[in-house]
Amino acid sequence: MTKMHICTIAKDQDVMTALHEYMMDKKWKGAVIVAGVGSIYDVMLGNPGTYDLKVLCKKKIEAPCEVVSFIGEITPKAEAAKSLPKEIIDTAASDYIIHIHMSCSHEADAVVNGGSLREAKVLRALTVVMLECD
């Protein structure tokens, strides 16, 4: 049976570091991140820059942001595709690859940007809901 887990990340913590720390002692076959609710800042998003995926366009958002969507997957490195970029596989933080797609709004007119989460810090709190794969 699939089990739901909730990871609460505190103010000023790095999102990816906190998720890798949460996964540190886990022996999961994988997980699906189904939601994230909260606010973040110092956000870096990535989007494909070419059809062959050899160029990654990065967008830095230094303003406070509200998380609008937050979904992803957690895969054991041992089961990851060998074609993944080295920077994704070589994270020493845990035995998992954490891949999140998100969108966030910022500024007075609620501009929304989205893409693959590269980095972000938590403004107040961020609650991440995930389902463990069995």
N, CA, C and O atoms as a DFTB+ gen file, in Angstrom:
536 C
 N C O
     1  1       0.831      -1.181       0.000
     2  2       0.000       0.000       0.000
     3  2       0.877       1.246       0.000
     4  3       1.883       1.304       0.707
     5  1       0.499       2.223      -0.779
     6  2       1.242       3.473      -0.861
     7  2       1.064       4.263       0.432
     8  3      -0.041       4.366       0.963
     9  1       2.167       4.818       0.929
    10  2       2.125       5.574       2.176
    11  2       2.432       7.039       1.896
    12  3       3.366       7.358       1.161
    13  1       1.630       7.933       2.494
    14  2       1.849       9.365       2.339
    15  2       2.819       9.860       3.409
    16  3       2.756       9.442       4.565
    17  1       3.724      10.764       2.999
    18  2       4.683      11.373       3.915
    19  2       4.600      12.881       3.753
    20  3       4.332      13.387       2.664
    21  1       4.833      13.590       4.844
    22  2       4.838      15.048       4.810
    23  2       6.171      15.532       5.358
    24  3       6.571      15.180       6.467
    25  1       6.845      16.341       4.562
    26  2       8.124      16.933       4.964
    27  2       7.904      18.439       5.097
    28  3       7.576      19.109       4.118
    29  1       8.083      18.968       6.297
    30  2       7.929      20.401       6.519
    31  2       9.315      21.030       6.573
    32  3      10.165      20.631       7.369
    33  1       9.524      22.010       5.720
    34  2      10.826      22.671       5.619
    35  2      10.695      24.069       6.224
    36  3       9.781      24.818       5.879
    37  1      11.596      24.409       7.112
    38  2      11.509      25.646       7.895
    39  2      12.125      26.847       7.185
    40  3      12.856      26.716       6.203
    41  1      11.804      28.001       7.712
    42  2      12.278      29.298       7.219
    43  2      13.795      29.286       6.992
    44  3      14.563      28.810       7.828
    45  1      14.195      29.816       5.853
    46  2      15.593      30.003       5.439
    47  2      16.338      28.719       5.082
    48  3      17.513      28.789       4.719
    49  1      15.705      27.555       5.170
    50  2      16.367      26.317       4.748
    51  2      16.394      26.236       3.225
    52  3      15.486      26.726       2.553
    53  1      17.425      25.625       2.695
    54  2      17.521      25.335       1.271
    55  2      16.588      24.160       0.969
    56  3      16.671      23.116       1.615
    57  1      15.706      24.334      -0.011
    58  2      14.685      23.328      -0.298
    59  2      15.301      21.989      -0.700
    60  3      14.960      20.960      -0.117
    61  1      16.194      21.984      -1.677
    62  2      16.756      20.725      -2.158
    63  2      17.599      20.033      -1.083
    64  3      17.539      18.812      -0.936
    65  1      18.378      20.806      -0.338
    66  2      19.179      20.228       0.745
    67  2      18.278      19.586       1.793
    68  3      18.556      18.480       2.257
    69  1      17.205      20.270       2.166
    70  2      16.285      19.726       3.170
    71  2      15.622      18.443       2.677
    72  3      15.456      17.503       3.454
    73  1      15.241      18.387       1.402
    74  2      14.628      17.165       0.874
    75  2      15.631      16.015       0.826
    76  3      15.283      14.878       1.144
    77  1      16.868      16.302       0.432
    78  2      17.899      15.246       0.448
    79  2      18.158      14.773       1.883
    80  3      18.343      13.577       2.108
    81  1      18.175      15.685       2.847
    82  2      18.362      15.288       4.248
    83  2      17.190      14.436       4.719
    84  3      17.382      13.473       5.461
    85  1      15.993      14.779       4.299
    86  2      14.813      13.987       4.667
    87  2      14.938      12.563       4.120
    88  3      14.527      11.607       4.777
    89  1      15.499      12.423       2.931
    90  2      15.624      11.116       2.281
    91  2      16.840      10.322       2.756
    92  3      16.967       9.144       2.422
    93  1      17.730      10.935       3.523
    94  2      19.021      10.349       3.881
    95  2      18.933       8.935       4.437
    96  3      19.712       8.075       4.024
    97  1      18.031       8.668       5.341
    98  2      17.977       7.339       5.966
    99  2      16.875       6.453       5.384
   100  3      16.588       5.384       5.923
   101  1      16.270       6.885       4.310
   102  2      15.169       6.122       3.716
   103  2      15.717       5.016       2.809
   104  3      16.799       5.135       2.235
   105  1      14.954       3.962       2.702
   106  2      15.286       2.842       1.805
   107  2      14.115       2.628       0.842
   108  3      13.680       1.499       0.616
   109  1      13.622       3.714       0.289
   110  2      12.457       3.668      -0.576
   111  2      12.819       3.216      -1.985
   112  3      13.952       3.392      -2.431
   113  1      11.857       2.640      -2.674
   114  2      12.015       2.297      -4.091
   115  2      11.822       3.540      -4.958
   116  3      12.103       3.522      -6.157
   117  1      11.349       4.603      -4.349
   118  2      11.094       5.857      -5.029
   119  2       9.900       6.543      -4.408
   120  3       9.283       6.023      -3.479
   121  1       9.575       7.731      -4.934
   122  2       8.429       8.477      -4.430
   123  2       7.949       9.437      -5.494
   124  3       8.667       9.775      -6.435
   125  1       6.714       9.864      -5.318
   126  2       6.127      10.889      -6.170
   127  2       5.791      12.067      -5.274
   128  3       5.101      11.912      -4.266
   129  1       6.278      13.242      -5.640
   130  2       5.926      14.459      -4.915
   131  2       4.620      14.948      -5.532
   132  3       4.569      15.277      -6.717
   133  1       3.570      14.991      -4.721
   134  2       2.254      15.334      -5.255
   135  2       1.863      16.787      -4.999
   136  3       0.976      17.315      -5.670
   137  1       2.512      17.435      -4.040
   138  2       2.165      18.823      -3.756
   139  2       3.236      19.481      -2.906
   140  3       4.001      18.822      -2.201
   141  1       3.265      20.781      -2.995
   142  2       4.085      21.600      -2.128
   143  2       3.331      22.892      -1.884
   144  3       2.832      23.509      -2.825
   145  1       3.243      23.306      -0.631
   146  2       2.512      24.511      -0.277
   147  2       3.410      25.374       0.588
   148  3       3.943      24.906       1.594
   149  1       3.584      26.634       0.203
   150  2       4.391      27.532       1.005
   151  2       4.936      28.684       0.201
   152  3       4.454      28.989      -0.890
   153  1       5.953      29.325       0.758
   154  2       6.569      30.474       0.108
   155  2       8.086      30.306       0.113
   156  3       8.660      29.705       1.022
   157  1       8.721      30.851      -0.926
   158  2      10.159      30.669      -1.131
   159  2      10.794      31.968      -1.634
   160  3      10.096      32.922      -1.977
   161  1      12.116      31.985      -1.670
   162  2      12.858      33.121      -2.231
   163  2      14.181      32.616      -2.800
   164  3      14.535      31.450      -2.626
   165  1      14.907      33.499      -3.479
   166  2      16.170      33.133      -4.136
   167  2      15.986      31.862      -4.965
   168  3      16.700      30.876      -4.787
   169  1      15.033      31.910      -5.852
   170  2      14.629      30.759      -6.649
   171  2      15.426      30.711      -7.949
   172  3      15.628      31.738      -8.596
   173  1      15.877      29.524      -8.327
   174  2      16.502      29.298      -9.634
   175  2      15.704      28.198     -10.324
   176  3      15.572      27.089      -9.806
   177  1      15.175      28.525     -11.503
   178  2      14.420      27.568     -12.306
   179  2      15.197      27.257     -13.569
   180  3      15.954      28.095     -14.061
   181  1      15.014      26.065     -14.091
   182  2      15.662      25.677     -15.342
   183  2      14.635      25.211     -16.352
   184  3      13.642      24.575     -15.997
   185  1      14.878      25.531     -17.610
   186  2      14.036      25.079     -18.715
   187  2      14.937      24.694     -19.880
   188  3      16.013      25.271     -20.041
   189  1      14.515      23.724     -20.700
   190  2      15.326      23.337     -21.852
   191  2      15.547      24.530     -22.782
   192  3      14.625      25.294     -23.067
   193  1      16.771      24.670     -23.242
   194  2      17.104      25.752     -24.167
   195  2      17.213      25.286     -25.604
   196  3      17.189      26.101     -26.527
   197  1      17.334      23.976     -25.804
   198  2      17.422      23.401     -27.145
   199  2      16.659      22.084     -27.165
   200  3      16.402      21.487     -26.120
   201  1      16.303      21.641     -28.355
   202  2      15.560      20.389     -28.488
   203  2      16.371      19.167     -28.075
   204  3      15.793      18.159     -27.669
   205  1      17.690      19.233     -28.169
   206  2      18.515      18.089     -27.773
   207  2      18.891      18.130     -26.283
   208  3      19.665      17.297     -25.813
   209  1      18.342      19.097     -25.552
   210  2      18.521      19.248     -24.101
   211  2      19.969      19.512     -23.677
   212  3      20.325      19.299     -22.519
   213  1      20.798      19.974     -24.611
   214  2      22.195      20.248     -24.265
   215  2      22.377      21.632     -23.655
   216  3      23.426      21.928     -23.082
   217  1      21.352      22.486     -23.777
   218  2      21.410      23.827     -23.206
   219  2      20.279      23.972     -22.201
   220  3      19.124      23.676     -22.508
   221  1      20.615      24.430     -20.995
   222  2      19.622      24.673     -19.963
   223  2      19.535      26.176     -19.737
   224  3      20.532      26.820     -19.411
   225  1      18.349      26.728     -19.910
   226  2      18.127      28.146     -19.633
   227  2      17.752      28.276     -18.161
   228  3      16.858      27.581     -17.677
   229  1      18.431      29.158     -17.462
   230  2      18.161      29.334     -16.038
   231  2      17.542      30.708     -15.802
   232  3      17.923      31.696     -16.431
   233  1      16.590      30.749     -14.890
   234  2      15.933      31.997     -14.509
   235  2      16.051      32.147     -13.007
   236  3      15.613      31.279     -12.252
   237  1      16.648      33.257     -12.570
   238  2      16.811      33.557     -11.143
   239  2      15.723      34.536     -10.730
   240  3      15.522      35.561     -11.381
   241  1      15.027      34.223      -9.655
   242  2      14.006      35.101      -9.098
   243  2      14.429      35.415      -7.671
   244  3      14.418      34.537      -6.808
   245  1      14.794      36.645      -7.427
   246  2      15.295      37.016      -6.104
   247  2      14.214      37.591      -5.206
   248  3      14.487      37.925      -4.053
   249  1      12.993      37.712      -5.709
   250  2      11.873      38.249      -4.937
   251  2      11.205      37.138      -4.122
   252  3      11.370      35.958      -4.432
   253  1      10.457      37.507      -3.092
   254  2       9.654      36.515      -2.371
   255  2       8.603      35.930      -3.325
   256  3       8.018      36.659      -4.127
   257  1       8.368      34.635      -3.239
   258  2       7.450      33.951      -4.152
   259  2       6.473      33.067      -3.385
   260  3       6.776      32.545      -2.313
   261  1       5.305      32.921      -3.969
   262  2       4.303      31.984      -3.461
   263  2       4.340      30.759      -4.367
   264  3       4.307      30.907      -5.589
   265  1       4.406      29.565      -3.810
   266  2       4.403      28.342      -4.604
   267  2       2.998      28.147      -5.174
   268  3       2.015      28.132      -4.433
   269  1       2.916      27.999      -6.496
   270  2       1.640      27.806      -7.174
   271  2       1.435      26.330      -7.508
   272  3       0.336      25.800      -7.345
   273  1       2.490      25.673      -7.972
   274  2       2.450      24.228      -8.209
   275  2       3.801      23.644      -7.846
   276  3       4.821      24.330      -7.905
   277  1       3.802      22.355      -7.465
   278  2       5.032      21.737      -6.976
   279  2       4.832      20.226      -7.063
   280  3       4.197      19.630      -6.193
   281  1       5.371      19.613      -8.104
   282  2       5.236      18.172      -8.308
   283  2       6.580      17.598      -8.729
   284  3       7.443      18.324      -9.223
   285  1       6.755      16.301      -8.536
   286  2       8.026      15.732      -8.959
   287  2       8.151      14.262      -8.641
   288  3       7.180      13.575      -8.328
   289  1       9.395      13.804      -8.734
   290  2       9.684      12.400      -8.491
   291  2      10.988      12.277      -7.725
   292  3      11.877      13.122      -7.830
   293  1      11.081      11.208      -6.955
   294  2      12.306      10.882      -6.224
   295  2      12.689       9.475      -6.661
   296  3      11.930       8.525      -6.475
   297  1      13.873       9.357      -7.243
   298  2      14.328       8.099      -7.832
   299  2      15.654       7.685      -7.207
   300  3      16.551       8.519      -7.078
   301  1      15.804       6.424      -6.818
   302  2      17.119       5.973      -6.348
   303  2      18.163       6.154      -7.467
   304  3      17.898       5.840      -8.627
   305  1      19.326       6.652      -7.111
   306  2      20.377       6.865      -8.117
   307  2      20.717       5.579      -8.858
   308  3      21.021       5.611     -10.051
   309  1      20.667       4.458      -8.165
   310  2      21.009       3.175      -8.784
   311  2      20.070       2.816      -9.925
   312  3      20.437       2.036     -10.803
   313  1      18.864       3.373      -9.925
   314  2      17.879       3.073     -10.969
   315  2      17.719       4.198     -11.979
   316  3      16.880       4.104     -12.875
   317  1      18.498       5.250     -11.856
   318  2      18.375       6.410     -12.743
   319  2      18.942       6.119     -14.130
   320  3      19.866       5.321     -14.288
   321  1      18.379       6.771     -15.105
   322  2      18.876       6.640     -16.483
   323  2      20.311       7.150     -16.553
   324  3      20.630       8.211     -16.016
   325  1      21.149       6.405     -17.203
   326  2      22.569       6.788     -17.319
   327  2      22.763       8.015     -18.210
   328  3      23.833       8.623     -18.203
   329  1      21.738       8.379     -18.973
   330  2      21.829       9.525     -19.873
   331  2      21.579      10.855     -19.164
   332  3      21.692      11.913     -19.783
   333  1      21.239      10.813     -17.866
   334  2      21.014      12.052     -17.129
   335  2      22.308      12.848     -17.034
   336  3      23.390      12.264     -16.983
   337  1      22.209      14.178     -17.008
   338  2      23.423      14.992     -16.857
   339  2      24.169      14.655     -15.569
   340  3      23.560      14.351     -14.543
   341  1      25.476      14.712     -15.641
   342  2      26.350      14.378     -14.513
   343  2      26.015      15.203     -13.267
   344  3      26.081      14.680     -12.154
   345  1      25.662      16.466     -13.428
   346  2      25.362      17.324     -12.276
   347  2      24.136      16.842     -11.497
   348  3      24.004      17.147     -10.312
   349  1      23.252      16.105     -12.135
   350  2      22.077      15.573     -11.458
   351  2      22.425      14.306     -10.695
   352  3      21.996      14.134      -9.554
   353  1      23.189      13.423     -11.303
   354  2      23.533      12.137     -10.688
   355  2      24.566      12.294      -9.576
   356  3      24.542      11.538      -8.605
   357  1      25.462      13.253      -9.700
   358  2      26.578      13.376      -8.768
   359  2      26.292      14.173      -7.497
   360  3      27.232      14.609      -6.833
   361  1      25.030      14.373      -7.142
   362  2      24.760      15.052      -5.874
   363  2      25.149      14.105      -4.742
   364  3      24.695      12.962      -4.691
   365  1      25.978      14.584      -3.855
   366  2      26.450      13.753      -2.748
   367  2      25.470      13.751      -1.588
   368  3      25.679      13.048      -0.600
   369  1      24.411      14.524      -1.698
   370  2      23.507      14.734      -0.572
   371  2      22.760      13.478      -0.129
   372  3      22.549      13.292       1.069
   373  1      22.359      12.620      -1.049
   374  2      21.654      11.393      -0.681
   375  2      21.792      10.389      -1.816
   376  3      22.441      10.663      -2.825
   377  1      21.177       9.231      -1.642
   378  2      21.218       8.195      -2.677
   379  2      20.076       8.337      -3.677
   380  3      19.775       7.409      -4.428
   381  1      19.438       9.521      -3.678
   382  2      18.279       9.749      -4.539
   383  2      18.483      10.947      -5.457
   384  3      19.229      11.877      -5.150
   385  1      17.802      10.895      -6.582
   386  2      17.694      12.047      -7.472
   387  2      16.321      12.651      -7.206
   388  3      15.304      11.964      -7.304
   389  1      16.295      13.924      -6.875
   390  2      15.044      14.620      -6.610
   391  2      14.802      15.587      -7.759
   392  3      15.582      16.511      -7.991
   393  1      13.705      15.356      -8.472
   394  2      13.384      16.119      -9.681
   395  2      12.019      16.773      -9.485
   396  3      11.003      16.084      -9.396
   397  1      12.000      18.099      -9.417
   398  2      10.769      18.835      -9.121
   399  2      10.482      19.835     -10.231
   400  3      11.367      20.575     -10.662
   401  1       9.233      19.848     -10.687
   402  2       8.749      20.898     -11.579
   403  2       7.828      21.774     -10.750
   404  3       6.968      21.273     -10.026
   405  1       8.009      23.071     -10.854
   406  2       7.202      23.971     -10.039
   407  2       6.921      25.275     -10.761
   408  3       7.596      25.630     -11.728
   409  1       5.924      25.970     -10.279
   410  2       5.685      27.340     -10.699
   411  2       5.482      28.163      -9.441
   412  3       5.007      27.668      -8.419
   413  1       5.857      29.441      -9.539
   414  2       5.714      30.332      -8.395
   415  2       5.329      31.717      -8.893
   416  3       5.689      32.119      -9.999
   417  1       4.592      32.438      -8.058
   418  2       4.184      33.798      -8.411
   419  2       4.955      34.777      -7.542
   420  3       5.327      34.482      -6.406
   421  1       5.185      35.969      -8.122
   422  2       5.928      36.990      -7.392
   423  2       5.523      38.362      -7.908
   424  3       4.851      38.476      -8.933
   425  1       5.924      39.378      -7.209
   426  2       5.655      40.775      -7.519
   427  2       4.181      41.112      -7.314
   428  3       3.346      40.220      -7.160
   429  1       3.876      42.389      -7.314
   430  2       2.517      42.860      -7.022
   431  2       1.483      42.349      -8.019
   432  3       0.326      42.138      -7.656
   433  1       1.891      42.148      -9.281
   434  2       0.924      41.672     -10.272
   435  2       0.953      40.152     -10.437
   436  3       0.406      39.627     -11.406
   437  1       1.583      39.446      -9.507
   438  2       1.593      37.979      -9.445
   439  2       2.124      37.326     -10.724
   440  3       1.513      36.396     -11.251
   441  1       3.252      37.811     -11.214
   442  2       3.917      37.194     -12.360
   443  2       4.228      35.745     -12.006
   444  3       4.723      35.471     -10.912
   445  1       3.947      34.813     -12.916
   446  2       4.196      33.390     -12.658
   447  2       5.312      32.898     -13.573
   448  3       5.289      33.128     -14.783
   449  1       6.282      32.220     -12.979
   450  2       7.358      31.564     -13.706
   451  2       7.384      30.105     -13.294
   452  3       7.009      29.762     -12.173
   453  1       7.826      29.249     -14.200
   454  2       7.885      27.839     -13.869
   455  2       9.036      27.140     -14.547
   456  3       9.691      27.697     -15.428
   457  1       9.275      25.920     -14.130
   458  2      10.328      25.100     -14.708
   459  2      10.802      24.074     -13.694
   460  3      10.108      23.765     -12.725
   461  1      11.980      23.560     -13.933
   462  2      12.595      22.583     -13.049
   463  2      13.284      23.326     -11.903
   464  3      14.099      24.219     -12.139
   465  1      12.958      22.958     -10.673
   466  2      13.553      23.629      -9.520
   467  2      15.031      23.284      -9.415
   468  3      15.397      22.111      -9.328
   469  1      15.863      24.286      -9.422
   470  2      17.309      24.116      -9.255
   471  2      17.720      24.478      -7.835
   472  3      18.528      23.782      -7.220
   473  1      17.165      25.566      -7.318
   474  2      17.466      25.976      -5.948
   475  2      16.417      26.961      -5.463
   476  3      15.791      27.657      -6.262
   477  1      16.230      27.016      -4.163
   478  2      15.321      27.962      -3.520
   479  2      15.503      27.848      -2.019
   480  3      15.928      26.813      -1.505
   481  1      15.177      28.922      -1.328
   482  2      15.158      28.919       0.136
   483  2      13.729      29.199       0.585
   484  3      12.943      29.816      -0.135
   485  1      13.413      28.737       1.775
   486  2      12.058      28.863       2.292
   487  2      11.874      30.227       2.956
   488  3      12.681      30.644       3.788
   489  1      10.796      30.912       2.572
   490  2      10.498      32.230       3.132
   491  2       9.858      32.107       4.522
   492  3      10.381      32.665       5.487
   493  1       8.748      31.392       4.637
   494  2       8.100      31.158       5.941
   495  2       8.136      29.685       6.281
   496  3       8.702      29.281       7.297
   497  1       7.527      28.888       5.423
   498  2       7.509      27.426       5.583
   499  2       7.127      26.827       4.242
   500  3       6.498      27.482       3.411
   501  1       7.517      25.568       4.039
   502  2       7.146      24.832       2.834
   503  2       6.803      23.415       3.273
   504  3       7.618      22.723       3.884
   505  1       5.593      22.999       2.954
   506  2       5.149      21.647       3.262
   507  2       5.134      20.854       1.970
   508  3       4.475      21.246       1.007
   509  1       5.854      19.743       1.941
   510  2       5.948      18.892       0.751
   511  2       5.258      17.570       1.058
   512  3       5.579      16.899       2.038
   513  1       4.311      17.211       0.210
   514  2       3.557      15.971       0.372
   515  2       4.042      14.987      -0.676
   516  3       4.096      15.313      -1.862
   517  1       4.397      13.771      -0.241
   518  2       4.902      12.773      -1.172
   519  2       4.299      11.417      -0.880
   520  3       3.900      11.120       0.246
   521  1       4.243      10.603      -1.917
   522  2       3.759       9.233      -1.801
   523  2       4.934       8.294      -2.042
   524  3       5.581       8.358      -3.087
   525  1       5.205       7.437      -1.091
   526  2       6.275       6.443      -1.194
   527  2       5.851       5.332      -2.136
   528  3       4.750       4.797      -2.010
   529  1       6.713       4.982      -3.076
   530  2       6.436       3.876      -3.988
   531  2       6.797       2.567      -3.305
   532  3       7.840       2.454      -2.661
   533  1       5.908       1.566      -3.457
   534  2       6.234       0.266      -2.850
   535  2       6.522      -0.772      -3.893
   536  3       6.814      -1.920      -3.558
